[in-house]
Amino acid sequence: EVCPPSCNCKSLGEMTDWHIDCSSRKLTEVPALPVNTKRLYLQNNSLTSVPPGALDSLHSLEEVKMFDNPWNCDCHILYLKLWLEDFSAPSLANIRCATPAPVRMKPFSQLTGNELGICKRLLPIKCLEFFWRDLILIAGVIIALILVAWALKFSKKLVCQINL
């Protein structure tokens, strides 16, 4: 069946495009949606975030409404913010954060990178690991080049001594 459980679905035209109305259903997560969804209404639910990639297959989507959800605007909301910026920038103004306290009631469109960076990320640690690994590799290459240059210089002296 095409229609997600607990949603109302209407076919638009020749049963190829769908109007999916999941508004006011107390949903805590975005349901699996048909790829040919044209209109999606998820407003007035209990959604706090959307998993990365959950909306990427909706290439036919023309309209989306997601306001009146208790969005948790930490780094996990970044996928939804970027997806909405690409797909439906006007709807960003209608979507507001519920948590954490510093961004409560702030529109998605006004969120900055500093505000979304509340979660601890492993990226700086991994970057540091790459930095030390790269530094060791560069030092190894420099030492190898010095040894090759020294070996060439020594071999020239040896060749000169053998010729004499």
Stockholm file with secondary structure:
# STOCKHOLM 1.0

chainA/1-164         EVCPPSCNCKSLGEMTDWHIDCSSRKLTEVPALPVNTKRLYLQNNSLTSVPPGALDSLHSLEEVKMFDNPWNCDCHILYLKLWLEDFSAPSLANIRCATPAPVRMKPFSQLTGNELGICKRLLPIKCLEFFWRDLILIAGVIIALILVAWALKFSKKLVCQINL
#=GR chainA/1-164 SS CCSCTTCEEEEETTTTEEEEECTTSCCSSCCCCCTTEEEEECCSSCCCCCCTTTTTTCTTCCEEECCSSCEECSGGGHHHHHHHHHHCHHHHTTCBEEESGGGTTCBGGGCCHHHHTTSCCSHHHHHHHHHHHHHHHHHHHHHHHHHHHHHHHHHHHHHHHHHC
#=GC SS_cons         CCSCTTCEEEEETTTTEEEEECTTSCCSSCCCCCTTEEEEECCSSCCCCCCTTTTTTCTTCCEEECCSSCEECSGGGHHHHHHHHHHCHHHHTTCBEEESGGGTTCBGGGCCHHHHTTSCCSHHHHHHHHHHHHHHHHHHHHHHHHHHHHHHHHHHHHHHHHHC
//
